[in-house]
Amino acid sequence: MQAMPQEKRKKTEEEVAGEDETEANPEGLKLRKDSAGNFWAELSDPKEKRGGKTQKRITVNKFKGNVNIHLREYYEKDGDFLPGKAGIALSQEQWKLAISLAEQVKEAVKALEKE
């Protein structure tokens, strides 16, 4: 008797539960978990990478007991990507406010693209 093939592989730590549907996340982005326990995803357009030396990332981390969401540019040094000065850290409350405006932002983008 042959062994049954595995239906689905078990998700790794890097693939966080709660993935968005394809419609909500057309790029198929998934958060990864780094060795320090921070969650992150690269947001850079491959055309913007300037020779692969910078990345734009969203990162979720805990600092002094507070969970923060960062939108930040990272730079490469000695094979590692380090956070740069360009970026912003949002509290959970600020993040909730920002994402509550997502539909309005989409509409504003559409309106400006038509101009």
Phi and psi in radians as a Rosetta constraint file:
Dihedral C 1 N 2 CA 2 C 2 CIRCULARHARMONIC -1.492 0.35
Dihedral N 2 CA 2 C 2 N 3 CIRCULARHARMONIC 2.606 0.35
Dihedral C 2 N 3 CA 3 C 3 CIRCULARHARMONIC -1.236 0.35
Dihedral N 3 CA 3 C 3 N 4 CIRCULARHARMONIC 2.498 0.35
Dihedral C 3 N 4 CA 4 C 4 CIRCULARHARMONIC -1.247 0.35
Dihedral N 4 CA 4 C 4 N 5 CIRCULARHARMONIC 2.375 0.35
Dihedral C 4 N 5 CA 5 C 5 CIRCULARHARMONIC -1.170 0.35
Dihedral N 5 CA 5 C 5 N 6 CIRCULARHARMONIC 2.595 0.35
Dihedral C 5 N 6 CA 6 C 6 CIRCULARHARMONIC -1.155 0.35
Dihedral N 6 CA 6 C 6 N 7 CIRCULARHARMONIC 2.337 0.35
Dihedral C 6 N 7 CA 7 C 7 CIRCULARHARMONIC -1.185 0.35
Dihedral N 7 CA 7 C 7 N 8 CIRCULARHARMONIC -0.845 0.35
Dihedral C 7 N 8 CA 8 C 8 CIRCULARHARMONIC -2.529 0.35
Dihedral N 8 CA 8 C 8 N 9 CIRCULARHARMONIC 2.525 0.35
Dihedral C 8 N 9 CA 9 C 9 CIRCULARHARMONIC -1.355 0.35
Dihedral N 9 CA 9 C 9 N 10 CIRCULARHARMONIC 2.654 0.35
Dihedral C 9 N 10 CA 10 C 10 CIRCULARHARMONIC -1.257 0.35
Dihedral N 10 CA 10 C 10 N 11 CIRCULARHARMONIC 2.421 0.35
Dihedral C 10 N 11 CA 11 C 11 CIRCULARHARMONIC -1.191 0.35
Dihedral N 11 CA 11 C 11 N 12 CIRCULARHARMONIC 2.512 0.35
Dihedral C 11 N 12 CA 12 C 12 CIRCULARHARMONIC -1.437 0.35
Dihedral N 12 CA 12 C 12 N 13 CIRCULARHARMONIC 2.965 0.35
Dihedral C 12 N 13 CA 13 C 13 CIRCULARHARMONIC -1.012 0.35
Dihedral N 13 CA 13 C 13 N 14 CIRCULARHARMONIC -0.556 0.35
Dihedral C 13 N 14 CA 14 C 14 CIRCULARHARMONIC -1.206 0.35
Dihedral N 14 CA 14 C 14 N 15 CIRCULARHARMONIC -0.410 0.35
Dihedral C 14 N 15 CA 15 C 15 CIRCULARHARMONIC -1.704 0.35
Dihedral N 15 CA 15 C 15 N 16 CIRCULARHARMONIC 1.746 0.35
Dihedral C 15 N 16 CA 16 C 16 CIRCULARHARMONIC -1.380 0.35
Dihedral N 16 CA 16 C 16 N 17 CIRCULARHARMONIC 2.479 0.35
Dihedral C 16 N 17 CA 17 C 17 CIRCULARHARMONIC -1.101 0.35
Dihedral N 17 CA 17 C 17 N 18 CIRCULARHARMONIC 2.791 0.35
Dihedral C 17 N 18 CA 18 C 18 CIRCULARHARMONIC 1.516 0.35
Dihedral N 18 CA 18 C 18 N 19 CIRCULARHARMONIC 0.514 0.35
Dihedral C 18 N 19 CA 19 C 19 CIRCULARHARMONIC -1.089 0.35
Dihedral N 19 CA 19 C 19 N 20 CIRCULARHARMONIC 2.512 0.35
Dihedral C 19 N 20 CA 20 C 20 CIRCULARHARMONIC -1.279 0.35
Dihedral N 20 CA 20 C 20 N 21 CIRCULARHARMONIC 2.688 0.35
Dihedral C 20 N 21 CA 21 C 21 CIRCULARHARMONIC -1.155 0.35
Dihedral N 21 CA 21 C 21 N 22 CIRCULARHARMONIC 2.757 0.35
Dihedral C 21 N 22 CA 22 C 22 CIRCULARHARMONIC -0.979 0.35
Dihedral N 22 CA 22 C 22 N 23 CIRCULARHARMONIC -0.677 0.35
Dihedral C 22 N 23 CA 23 C 23 CIRCULARHARMONIC -1.107 0.35
Dihedral N 23 CA 23 C 23 N 24 CIRCULARHARMONIC -0.712 0.35
Dihedral C 23 N 24 CA 24 C 24 CIRCULARHARMONIC -1.379 0.35
Dihedral N 24 CA 24 C 24 N 25 CIRCULARHARMONIC -0.423 0.35
Dihedral C 24 N 25 CA 25 C 25 CIRCULARHARMONIC -2.351 0.35
Dihedral N 25 CA 25 C 25 N 26 CIRCULARHARMONIC 1.249 0.35
Dihedral C 25 N 26 CA 26 C 26 CIRCULARHARMONIC -1.098 0.35
Dihedral N 26 CA 26 C 26 N 27 CIRCULARHARMONIC -0.400 0.35
Dihedral C 26 N 27 CA 27 C 27 CIRCULARHARMONIC -1.445 0.35
Dihedral N 27 CA 27 C 27 N 28 CIRCULARHARMONIC -0.168 0.35
Dihedral C 27 N 28 CA 28 C 28 CIRCULARHARMONIC 1.213 0.35
Dihedral N 28 CA 28 C 28 N 29 CIRCULARHARMONIC 0.479 0.35
Dihedral C 28 N 29 CA 29 C 29 CIRCULARHARMONIC -1.154 0.35
Dihedral N 29 CA 29 C 29 N 30 CIRCULARHARMONIC 2.495 0.35
Dihedral C 29 N 30 CA 30 C 30 CIRCULARHARMONIC -2.382 0.35
Dihedral N 30 CA 30 C 30 N 31 CIRCULARHARMONIC 2.472 0.35
Dihedral C 30 N 31 CA 31 C 31 CIRCULARHARMONIC -1.252 0.35
Dihedral N 31 CA 31 C 31 N 32 CIRCULARHARMONIC 2.520 0.35
Dihedral C 31 N 32 CA 32 C 32 CIRCULARHARMONIC -1.994 0.35
Dihedral N 32 CA 32 C 32 N 33 CIRCULARHARMONIC 2.824 0.35
Dihedral C 32 N 33 CA 33 C 33 CIRCULARHARMONIC -2.028 0.35
Dihedral N 33 CA 33 C 33 N 34 CIRCULARHARMONIC 2.221 0.35
Dihedral C 33 N 34 CA 34 C 34 CIRCULARHARMONIC -1.566 0.35
Dihedral N 34 CA 34 C 34 N 35 CIRCULARHARMONIC 3.096 0.35
Dihedral C 34 N 35 CA 35 C 35 CIRCULARHARMONIC -1.138 0.35
Dihedral N 35 CA 35 C 35 N 36 CIRCULARHARMONIC -0.351 0.35
Dihedral C 35 N 36 CA 36 C 36 CIRCULARHARMONIC -1.550 0.35
Dihedral N 36 CA 36 C 36 N 37 CIRCULARHARMONIC -0.039 0.35
Dihedral C 36 N 37 CA 37 C 37 CIRCULARHARMONIC 1.576 0.35
Dihedral N 37 CA 37 C 37 N 38 CIRCULARHARMONIC 0.128 0.35
Dihedral C 37 N 38 CA 38 C 38 CIRCULARHARMONIC -1.506 0.35
Dihedral N 38 CA 38 C 38 N 39 CIRCULARHARMONIC 2.557 0.35
Dihedral C 38 N 39 CA 39 C 39 CIRCULARHARMONIC -1.751 0.35
Dihedral N 39 CA 39 C 39 N 40 CIRCULARHARMONIC 2.480 0.35
Dihedral C 39 N 40 CA 40 C 40 CIRCULARHARMONIC -2.732 0.35
Dihedral N 40 CA 40 C 40 N 41 CIRCULARHARMONIC 2.772 0.35
Dihedral C 40 N 41 CA 41 C 41 CIRCULARHARMONIC -2.533 0.35
Dihedral N 41 CA 41 C 41 N 42 CIRCULARHARMONIC 2.495 0.35
Dihedral C 41 N 42 CA 42 C 42 CIRCULARHARMONIC -1.410 0.35
Dihedral N 42 CA 42 C 42 N 43 CIRCULARHARMONIC 2.325 0.35
Dihedral C 42 N 43 CA 43 C 43 CIRCULARHARMONIC -1.929 0.35
Dihedral N 43 CA 43 C 43 N 44 CIRCULARHARMONIC -0.026 0.35
Dihedral C 43 N 44 CA 44 C 44 CIRCULARHARMONIC -1.193 0.35
Dihedral N 44 CA 44 C 44 N 45 CIRCULARHARMONIC 2.418 0.35
Dihedral C 44 N 45 CA 45 C 45 CIRCULARHARMONIC -1.326 0.35
Dihedral N 45 CA 45 C 45 N 46 CIRCULARHARMONIC 2.296 0.35
Dihedral C 45 N 46 CA 46 C 46 CIRCULARHARMONIC -0.929 0.35
Dihedral N 46 CA 46 C 46 N 47 CIRCULARHARMONIC -0.494 0.35
Dihedral C 46 N 47 CA 47 C 47 CIRCULARHARMONIC -1.258 0.35
Dihedral N 47 CA 47 C 47 N 48 CIRCULARHARMONIC -0.342 0.35
Dihedral C 47 N 48 CA 48 C 48 CIRCULARHARMONIC -1.611 0.35
Dihedral N 48 CA 48 C 48 N 49 CIRCULARHARMONIC -0.037 0.35
Dihedral C 48 N 49 CA 49 C 49 CIRCULARHARMONIC -1.262 0.35
Dihedral N 49 CA 49 C 49 N 50 CIRCULARHARMONIC -0.130 0.35
Dihedral C 49 N 50 CA 50 C 50 CIRCULARHARMONIC 0.818 0.35
Dihedral N 50 CA 50 C 50 N 51 CIRCULARHARMONIC 1.036 0.35
Dihedral C 50 N 51 CA 51 C 51 CIRCULARHARMONIC 1.352 0.35
Dihedral N 51 CA 51 C 51 N 52 CIRCULARHARMONIC 0.350 0.35
Dihedral C 51 N 52 CA 52 C 52 CIRCULARHARMONIC 1.355 0.35
Dihedral N 52 CA 52 C 52 N 53 CIRCULARHARMONIC 0.207 0.35
Dihedral C 52 N 53 CA 53 C 53 CIRCULARHARMONIC -1.581 0.35
Dihedral N 53 CA 53 C 53 N 54 CIRCULARHARMONIC -0.305 0.35
Dihedral C 53 N 54 CA 54 C 54 CIRCULARHARMONIC -2.293 0.35
Dihedral N 54 CA 54 C 54 N 55 CIRCULARHARMONIC 2.718 0.35
Dihedral C 54 N 55 CA 55 C 55 CIRCULARHARMONIC -2.446 0.35
Dihedral N 55 CA 55 C 55 N 56 CIRCULARHARMONIC 2.565 0.35
Dihedral C 55 N 56 CA 56 C 56 CIRCULARHARMONIC -1.784 0.35
Dihedral N 56 CA 56 C 56 N 57 CIRCULARHARMONIC 2.310 0.35
Dihedral C 56 N 57 CA 57 C 57 CIRCULARHARMONIC -2.351 0.35
Dihedral N 57 CA 57 C 57 N 58 CIRCULARHARMONIC 2.690 0.35
Dihedral C 57 N 58 CA 58 C 58 CIRCULARHARMONIC -1.874 0.35
Dihedral N 58 CA 58 C 58 N 59 CIRCULARHARMONIC 2.312 0.35
Dihedral C 58 N 59 CA 59 C 59 CIRCULARHARMONIC -2.319 0.35
Dihedral N 59 CA 59 C 59 N 60 CIRCULARHARMONIC 2.463 0.35
Dihedral C 59 N 60 CA 60 C 60 CIRCULARHARMONIC -2.073 0.35
Dihedral N 60 CA 60 C 60 N 61 CIRCULARHARMONIC 2.128 0.35
Dihedral C 60 N 61 CA 61 C 61 CIRCULARHARMONIC -2.492 0.35
Dihedral N 61 CA 61 C 61 N 62 CIRCULARHARMONIC 3.022 0.35
Dihedral C 61 N 62 CA 62 C 62 CIRCULARHARMONIC -2.072 0.35
Dihedral N 62 CA 62 C 62 N 63 CIRCULARHARMONIC 2.236 0.35
Dihedral C 62 N 63 CA 63 C 63 CIRCULARHARMONIC -2.395 0.35
Dihedral N 63 CA 63 C 63 N 64 CIRCULARHARMONIC 2.159 0.35
Dihedral C 63 N 64 CA 64 C 64 CIRCULARHARMONIC 0.894 0.35
Dihedral N 64 CA 64 C 64 N 65 CIRCULARHARMONIC 0.731 0.35
Dihedral C 64 N 65 CA 65 C 65 CIRCULARHARMONIC 1.420 0.35
Dihedral N 65 CA 65 C 65 N 66 CIRCULARHARMONIC -0.047 0.35
Dihedral C 65 N 66 CA 66 C 66 CIRCULARHARMONIC -1.911 0.35
Dihedral N 66 CA 66 C 66 N 67 CIRCULARHARMONIC 2.384 0.35
Dihedral C 66 N 67 CA 67 C 67 CIRCULARHARMONIC -1.521 0.35
Dihedral N 67 CA 67 C 67 N 68 CIRCULARHARMONIC 2.260 0.35
Dihedral C 67 N 68 CA 68 C 68 CIRCULARHARMONIC -2.203 0.35
Dihedral N 68 CA 68 C 68 N 69 CIRCULARHARMONIC 2.650 0.35
Dihedral C 68 N 69 CA 69 C 69 CIRCULARHARMONIC -1.996 0.35
Dihedral N 69 CA 69 C 69 N 70 CIRCULARHARMONIC 2.152 0.35
Dihedral C 69 N 70 CA 70 C 70 CIRCULARHARMONIC -1.929 0.35
Dihedral N 70 CA 70 C 70 N 71 CIRCULARHARMONIC 2.404 0.35
Dihedral C 70 N 71 CA 71 C 71 CIRCULARHARMONIC -2.011 0.35
Dihedral N 71 CA 71 C 71 N 72 CIRCULARHARMONIC 1.911 0.35
Dihedral C 71 N 72 CA 72 C 72 CIRCULARHARMONIC -2.580 0.35
Dihedral N 72 CA 72 C 72 N 73 CIRCULARHARMONIC 2.650 0.35
Dihedral C 72 N 73 CA 73 C 73 CIRCULARHARMONIC -1.570 0.35
Dihedral N 73 CA 73 C 73 N 74 CIRCULARHARMONIC 2.361 0.35
Dihedral C 73 N 74 CA 74 C 74 CIRCULARHARMONIC -1.950 0.35
Dihedral N 74 CA 74 C 74 N 75 CIRCULARHARMONIC 2.644 0.35
Dihedral C 74 N 75 CA 75 C 75 CIRCULARHARMONIC -2.186 0.35
Dihedral N 75 CA 75 C 75 N 76 CIRCULARHARMONIC 2.712 0.35
Dihedral C 75 N 76 CA 76 C 76 CIRCULARHARMONIC -1.647 0.35
Dihedral N 76 CA 76 C 76 N 77 CIRCULARHARMONIC 2.308 0.35
Dihedral C 76 N 77 CA 77 C 77 CIRCULARHARMONIC -2.511 0.35
Dihedral N 77 CA 77 C 77 N 78 CIRCULARHARMONIC 2.122 0.35
Dihedral C 77 N 78 CA 78 C 78 CIRCULARHARMONIC 0.933 0.35
Dihedral N 78 CA 78 C 78 N 79 CIRCULARHARMONIC 0.681 0.35
Dihedral C 78 N 79 CA 79 C 79 CIRCULARHARMONIC 1.474 0.35
Dihedral N 79 CA 79 C 79 N 80 CIRCULARHARMONIC -0.106 0.35
Dihedral C 79 N 80 CA 80 C 80 CIRCULARHARMONIC -1.915 0.35
Dihedral N 80 CA 80 C 80 N 81 CIRCULARHARMONIC 2.615 0.35
Dihedral C 80 N 81 CA 81 C 81 CIRCULARHARMONIC -1.720 0.35
Dihedral N 81 CA 81 C 81 N 82 CIRCULARHARMONIC 2.212 0.35
Dihedral C 81 N 82 CA 82 C 82 CIRCULARHARMONIC -2.060 0.35
Dihedral N 82 CA 82 C 82 N 83 CIRCULARHARMONIC 2.592 0.35
Dihedral C 82 N 83 CA 83 C 83 CIRCULARHARMONIC -1.193 0.35
Dihedral N 83 CA 83 C 83 N 84 CIRCULARHARMONIC 2.379 0.35
Dihedral C 83 N 84 CA 84 C 84 CIRCULARHARMONIC -1.660 0.35
Dihedral N 84 CA 84 C 84 N 85 CIRCULARHARMONIC -3.138 0.35
Dihedral C 84 N 85 CA 85 C 85 CIRCULARHARMONIC -1.314 0.35
Dihedral N 85 CA 85 C 85 N 86 CIRCULARHARMONIC -0.506 0.35
Dihedral C 85 N 86 CA 86 C 86 CIRCULARHARMONIC -1.304 0.35
Dihedral N 86 CA 86 C 86 N 87 CIRCULARHARMONIC 1.973 0.35
Dihedral C 86 N 87 CA 87 C 87 CIRCULARHARMONIC 2.767 0.35
Dihedral N 87 CA 87 C 87 N 88 CIRCULARHARMONIC -3.103 0.35
Dihedral C 87 N 88 CA 88 C 88 CIRCULARHARMONIC -2.513 0.35
Dihedral N 88 CA 88 C 88 N 89 CIRCULARHARMONIC 2.547 0.35
Dihedral C 88 N 89 CA 89 C 89 CIRCULARHARMONIC -1.961 0.35
Dihedral N 89 CA 89 C 89 N 90 CIRCULARHARMONIC 2.276 0.35
Dihedral C 89 N 90 CA 90 C 90 CIRCULARHARMONIC -2.018 0.35
Dihedral N 90 CA 90 C 90 N 91 CIRCULARHARMONIC 2.466 0.35
Dihedral C 90 N 91 CA 91 C 91 CIRCULARHARMONIC -1.265 0.35
Dihedral N 91 CA 91 C 91 N 92 CIRCULARHARMONIC 2.967 0.35
Dihedral C 91 N 92 CA 92 C 92 CIRCULARHARMONIC -1.067 0.35
Dihedral N 92 CA 92 C 92 N 93 CIRCULARHARMONIC -0.655 0.35
Dihedral C 92 N 93 CA 93 C 93 CIRCULARHARMONIC -1.149 0.35
Dihedral N 93 CA 93 C 93 N 94 CIRCULARHARMONIC -0.757 0.35
Dihedral C 93 N 94 CA 94 C 94 CIRCULARHARMONIC -1.132 0.35
Dihedral N 94 CA 94 C 94 N 95 CIRCULARHARMONIC -0.675 0.35
Dihedral C 94 N 95 CA 95 C 95 CIRCULARHARMONIC -1.081 0.35
Dihedral N 95 CA 95 C 95 N 96 CIRCULARHARMONIC -0.799 0.35
Dihedral C 95 N 96 CA 96 C 96 CIRCULARHARMONIC -1.051 0.35
Dihedral N 96 CA 96 C 96 N 97 CIRCULARHARMONIC -0.719 0.35
Dihedral C 96 N 97 CA 97 C 97 CIRCULARHARMONIC -1.105 0.35
Dihedral N 97 CA 97 C 97 N 98 CIRCULARHARMONIC -0.761 0.35
Dihedral C 97 N 98 CA 98 C 98 CIRCULARHARMONIC -1.089 0.35
Dihedral N 98 CA 98 C 98 N 99 CIRCULARHARMONIC -0.827 0.35
Dihedral C 98 N 99 CA 99 C 99 CIRCULARHARMONIC -1.274 0.35
Dihedral N 99 CA 99 C 99 N 100 CIRCULARHARMONIC -0.373 0.35
Dihedral C 99 N 100 CA 100 C 100 CIRCULARHARMONIC -1.163 0.35
Dihedral N 100 CA 100 C 100 N 101 CIRCULARHARMONIC -0.328 0.35
Dihedral C 100 N 101 CA 101 C 101 CIRCULARHARMONIC -1.631 0.35
Dihedral N 101 CA 101 C 101 N 102 CIRCULARHARMONIC 0.069 0.35
Dihedral C 101 N 102 CA 102 C 102 CIRCULARHARMONIC -0.965 0.35
Dihedral N 102 CA 102 C 102 N 103 CIRCULARHARMONIC -0.824 0.35
Dihedral C 102 N 103 CA 103 C 103 CIRCULARHARMONIC -1.134 0.35
Dihedral N 103 CA 103 C 103 N 104 CIRCULARHARMONIC -0.706 0.35
Dihedral C 103 N 104 CA 104 C 104 CIRCULARHARMONIC -1.141 0.35
Dihedral N 104 CA 104 C 104 N 105 CIRCULARHARMONIC -0.654 0.35
Dihedral C 104 N 105 CA 105 C 105 CIRCULARHARMONIC -1.135 0.35
Dihedral N 105 CA 105 C 105 N 106 CIRCULARHARMONIC -0.757 0.35
Dihedral C 105 N 106 CA 106 C 106 CIRCULARHARMONIC -1.007 0.35
Dihedral N 106 CA 106 C 106 N 107 CIRCULARHARMONIC -0.779 0.35
Dihedral C 106 N 107 CA 107 C 107 CIRCULARHARMONIC -1.143 0.35
Dihedral N 107 CA 107 C 107 N 108 CIRCULARHARMONIC -0.685 0.35
Dihedral C 107 N 108 CA 108 C 108 CIRCULARHARMONIC -1.118 0.35
Dihedral N 108 CA 108 C 108 N 109 CIRCULARHARMONIC -0.716 0.35
Dihedral C 108 N 109 CA 109 C 109 CIRCULARHARMONIC -1.083 0.35
Dihedral N 109 CA 109 C 109 N 110 CIRCULARHARMONIC -0.812 0.35
Dihedral C 109 N 110 CA 110 C 110 CIRCULARHARMONIC -1.032 0.35
Dihedral N 110 CA 110 C 110 N 111 CIRCULARHARMONIC -0.763 0.35
Dihedral C 110 N 111 CA 111 C 111 CIRCULARHARMONIC -1.099 0.35
Dihedral N 111 CA 111 C 111 N 112 CIRCULARHARMONIC -0.741 0.35
Dihedral C 111 N 112 CA 112 C 112 CIRCULARHARMONIC -1.246 0.35
Dihedral N 112 CA 112 C 112 N 113 CIRCULARHARMONIC -0.575 0.35
Dihedral C 112 N 113 CA 113 C 113 CIRCULARHARMONIC -1.161 0.35
Dihedral N 113 CA 113 C 113 N 114 CIRCULARHARMONIC -0.495 0.35
Dihedral C 113 N 114 CA 114 C 114 CIRCULARHARMONIC -1.309 0.35
Dihedral N 114 CA 114 C 114 N 115 CIRCULARHARMONIC -0.367 0.35
